[in-house]
Amino acid sequence: MYNLISNAIKFTPEKGSITINVWSVDKKLHVSVKDTGIGIAEDHIDEVFKPFIQVGDFVSKEQAGTGLGLALVKKLVELHGGDIWVESEMEKGSTFTFTIPTNK
């Protein structure tokens, strides 16, 4: 959660918004983090979960990082038996959603 939320904050302008939703369906916990930030180009969507990759031309000193956050999120979600994906549109924002199985 920390990495998803901190990325949403990092890439959303001051007057933008971030929405976190959590729900349960069919013994799966669903969590989404949606922002109104800069978005991710369609041709970079497949790269965002790769280690040491920072996509796009927008990465600057204010948005610096190692490129490991989303790769770690993906690995942790998968270790819990879940899935993660992103939907995004340039200049409209991104929604990262993951599911993990629950015992209830």
C-alpha angles and dihedrals in degrees: 000000000000094000094046094048095043090051090050090052093045095052100037119089121239096265094042127103139234123204126192119196129183126185140153127229130166095350092310128114112220121200126181131184112196126185138179092223135126096297131214124271114247092241090057099048093095091053101054095086095048116106119256092009122127110181130216136014093279100084108113137156090279089055099037122144143143097262090239102101100085092038089056092046090052092048093049093047091049092047087058090052095257142121133232132196141164134223116193145162125195114260091001101074143246138271119207113193130182135179130202128181119254131206093230 
